[in-house]
């Protein structure tokens, strides 16, 4: 009980701090990519692989990302983008933590693109994917927000066969194995409306298998 109270307080504080950071980011008109997924799926490692930011180092623990982590990088087209590392999902989250956890996902609502990282080696791959998708659908996420699915940890022997991962980009963020794509996300900014129109030009610049 004491641990859950501590986590709730930390999540509530994080949600408030992230709201402040979002305002600053919006003011600077920086497009953002929210990276979501289960704890230990490799979200932070993927961000590190893309941005080369040494602060983005994965940790094998519950709610590892309990600080504000925003990582900037320039896409091949020259556009500067901010990758937002969100708090990882967990199975059977205590009821008293649900509302606080959902509040930390507001970064996805205000982002131009959402990247859903999934652990291709996890036995509950399908269930975890469904849980994240249902949660995203329950948020006031604009319908035109692109959601890119990434199946991570393809270097592991326990990873699902490629045939079972259709529609996902197959990667190994930790090992950096595979083929780097030259295409990236493009963002067209409408300054007058202070909004962003986003479209995906093929795929993220990430390490990808067999494409």
C-alpha positions in Angstrom: 0.0 0.0 0.0 2.8 2.4 0.9 4.6 1.7 -2.3 1.4 2.3 -4.3 0.9 5.7 -2.5 4.5 6.6 -3.4 4.0 5.7 -7.1 0.7 7.6 -7.3 2.4 10.7 -5.9 5.2 10.3 -8.3 2.9 9.9 -11.3 0.8 12.9 -10.3 3.9 15.0 -10.0 5.1 13.8 -13.3 1.8 14.6 -15.1 2.0 18.2 -13.8 5.6 18.7 -14.8 5.0 17.2 -18.2 2.2 19.7 -18.7 4.6 22.5 -18.2 7.1 21.0 -20.6 4.4 20.6 -23.2 3.6 24.3 -23.0 7.2 25.3 -23.5 7.5 22.8 -26.5 4.3 24.1 -28.1 5.5 27.7 -27.7 8.8 26.8 -29.5 6.7 25.1 -32.2 8.7 21.9 -32.0 7.0 18.8 -33.5 7.0 15.8 -31.2 6.9 12.0 -31.3 5.4 10.2 -28.3 6.8 6.8 -27.7 4.4 4.5 -25.8 4.4 0.8 -24.8 4.8 -1.6 -22.0 7.5 -1.5 -19.4 10.6 -3.3 -20.7 9.4 -3.2 -24.3 12.5 -1.1 -25.2 10.9 2.4 -25.6 13.9 4.2 -24.1 16.4 2.1 -26.0 14.6 2.8 -29.2 14.8 6.6 -28.5 18.5 6.2 -27.8 19.0 4.4 -31.0 17.3 7.2 -33.0 18.6 10.3 -31.2 21.9 9.0 -29.8 21.1 10.8 -26.6 23.1 9.2 -23.8 20.4 10.1 -21.3 18.0 7.6 -23.0 19.2 4.4 -21.5 16.7 1.6 -20.8 16.2 0.2 -17.3 14.6 -3.2 -16.4 12.3 -2.0 -13.7 8.7 -1.0 -13.0 7.8 2.6 -14.0 11.5 3.2 -15.0 10.6 6.5 -16.7 9.4 8.6 -13.8 11.1 11.7 -14.8 10.6 14.1 -17.8 12.5 12.7 -20.7 12.5 14.6 -24.0 15.1 13.9 -26.5 15.7 16.1 -29.5 17.3 15.1 -32.8 17.4 16.2 -36.5 15.7 14.0 -39.0 17.5 13.3 -42.4 15.4 16.1 -43.9 16.9 18.6 -41.4 13.7 19.0 -39.3 14.3 19.0 -35.5 11.9 16.7 -33.7 11.5 15.9 -30.0 11.0 12.3 -28.9 8.9 12.0 -25.7 9.5 8.9 -23.5 6.3 8.0 -21.7 5.7 5.9 -18.6 5.6 2.2 -19.5 2.4 0.2 -19.2 2.2 -2.6 -16.6 -0.2 -5.6 -16.4 -2.8 -5.6 -13.6 -2.1 -2.0 -12.7 -3.6 -1.2 -9.2 -7.0 0.5 -9.6 -5.9 3.5 -7.5 -3.0 4.2 -10.0 -5.1 4.0 -13.2 -6.1 7.7 -13.3 -2.7 8.9 -12.4 -1.1 6.7 -15.1 -3.5 7.8 -17.8 -2.6 11.4 -17.0 1.0 10.8 -17.9 -0.1 9.7 -21.4 -1.3 13.1 -22.3 1.9 13.6 -24.2 0.5 11.2 -26.8 -2.6 13.4 -27.2 -0.5 16.5 -28.0 2.1 14.8 -30.1 2.3 14.8 -33.9 3.1 11.1 -34.2 2.8 8.2 -31.7 5.2 5.3 -31.9 3.9 2.1 -30.2 6.8 -0.1 -29.2 6.1 -3.7 -28.6 8.2 -6.5 -27.2 8.3 -9.2 -30.0 9.7 -11.8 -27.5 7.0 -11.4 -24.9 4.5 -14.3 -24.5 1.7 -11.8 -24.1 2.6 -9.8 -27.2 -1.0 -9.7 -28.5 -2.6 -8.9 -25.2 -0.1 -6.1 -24.4 -0.7 -4.6 -27.9 -4.4 -4.7 -27.4 -4.2 -3.0 -24.0 -2.1 -0.2 -25.3 -4.3 0.3 -28.4 -7.5 0.4 -26.2 -5.9 2.9 -23.9 -4.9 5.1 -26.7 -8.4 4.9 -28.2 -9.8 6.0 -24.8 -7.8 9.2 -24.9 -8.8 12.3 -26.8 -6.3 11.5 -29.5 -7.0 13.3 -32.8 -8.1 10.7 -35.3 -5.6 11.8 -37.9 -2.6 11.2 -35.6 -0.3 8.6 -37.2 0.4 5.6 -34.9 3.5 3.6 -36.0 3.9 0.1 -34.5 7.4 -1.2 -33.8 8.1 -4.8 -32.9 11.3 -4.6 -30.9 13.8 -7.3 -29.6 13.8 -9.1 -32.9 17.4 -10.3 -32.1 16.1 -12.6 -29.4 15.5 -16.3 -30.1 12.1 -16.0 -28.4 10.9 -13.3 -30.8 7.8 -14.1 -32.8 8.2 -15.1 -36.5 8.1 -12.2 -38.9 4.9 -13.7 -40.5 3.1 -13.0 -37.2 4.2 -9.4 -37.0 2.6 -8.0 -40.1 2.1 -4.3 -40.0 4.9 -3.7 -37.5 8.4 -2.4 -38.2 10.8 -5.1 -37.0 13.7 -3.8 -35.0 16.4 -4.5 -32.4 17.0 -1.1 -30.7 19.5 -2.6 -28.3 21.7 -4.5 -30.8 21.3 -2.0 -33.7 21.0 -4.9 -36.1 19.1 -4.6 -39.4 18.7 -2.0 -42.1 18.5 1.7 -41.5 15.8 3.4 -43.4 16.4 6.7 -45.2 12.8 8.0 -44.9 11.5 9.8 -41.9 8.5 11.6 -40.5 7.7 14.9 -42.1 5.9 17.7 -40.4 4.1 20.6 -42.0 3.5 23.4 -39.6 0.6 25.8 -39.8 1.9 28.8 -37.9 -1.3 30.8 -38.0 -3.4 28.0 -36.4 -0.5 26.9 -34.2 -1.1 23.4 -35.2 0.7 20.6 -37.1 -0.3 18.6 -40.0 1.6 15.3 -39.9 2.1 12.6 -42.5 4.4 9.7 -42.5 6.9 9.5 -45.4 7.4 5.7 -45.4 8.8 5.0 -41.9 10.8 6.4 -39.0 14.5 6.4 -39.3 15.1 3.4 -37.2 17.0 0.1 -37.4 14.7 -2.3 -39.2 14.8 -6.0 -40.3 14.2 -7.3 -43.7 12.7 -4.3 -45.5 
